[in-house]
Amino acid sequence: MELKYRNIFLLLFLLAFIATIVVYFSSGRDMRLTWYFGGAAILFYLIYRFTKK
């Protein structure tokens, strides 16, 4: 995968990680929403990590 696309997935991972923390505290500690954003963060990280040239 090209470096440009890998960097997009890294940015998406960072945004999802921050969103996980924000959603946890702003939604009254609703774990359902937190797991959705956490799962997205994990998915973006795995895509970033295992798509080297």
ZIHURA-V241166 format. One record per residue. RES is the residue in one small letter. PSI is psi in whole degrees, -180 to 180 (999 if undefined). Layout:
# ZIHURA-V241166
((RES:PSI) (RES:PSI))
This chain:
# ZIHURA-V241166
((m:143) (e:153) (l:-35) (k:-44) (y:-36) (r:-40) (n:-32) (i:-43) (f:-32) (l:-42) (l:-42) (l:-38) (f:-47) (l:-41) (l:-42) (a:-35) (f:-46) (i:-40) (a:-33) (t:-46) (i:-43) (v:-44) (v:-39) (y:-46) (f:-28) (s:-16) (s:19) (g:33) (r:45) (d:109) (m:-24) (r:-50) (l:-37) (t:-40) (w:-33) (y:-49) (f:-36) (g:-40) (g:-39) (a:-40) (a:-43) (i:-43) (l:-46) (f:-37) (y:-43) (l:-39) (i:-44) (y:-43) (r:-40) (f:21) (t:47) (k:159) (k:999))
